[in-house]
Amino acid sequence: MELAKYKACICEGAAENAIMDILLDEELLVFSREEMLEESVIRCRDGKKFEQKYLRKGFAEKISVIRILDQEEKNLNW
């Protein structure tokens, strides 16, 4: 899978956010913090709120949305 130029890395909780920050700081991912929206992990549980805040700004290029979850079964309004 090839990621778009811009990435939105979305975590649901503090633990996932902390792990992603460590991985980003240590450059252990296939993308860097500089490629991410706001250059940070986004804490958001609601897809509509994410869309309103970030995707309706009219990006000229595609955005890869990467959701980090601690359980597969969770339905977080996406």
BELBELCOR-V295043 format. One record per backbone hydrogen bond with DSSP energy under -0.5 kcal/mol. NH is the residue of the N-H (numbers start at 1). CO is the residue of the C=O. If there is no record, write none. Layout:
BEGIN
NH;CO, NH;CO
END
This chain:
BEGIN
6;62, 7;35, 8;64, 9;7, 10;8, 10;66, 11;42, 12;68, 17;13, 18;14, 19;15, 20;16, 21;17, 22;18, 23;19, 24;20, 25;21, 26;22, 27;24, 28;23, 35;32, 36;33, 37;7, 39;36, 40;37, 42;9, 44;11, 44;42, 47;45, 47;77, 48;77, 50;46, 51;47, 52;48, 53;49, 54;50, 55;50, 56;51, 57;54, 58;55, 64;6, 65;63, 66;8, 66;64, 67;65, 68;10, 69;67, 74;71, 76;74
END
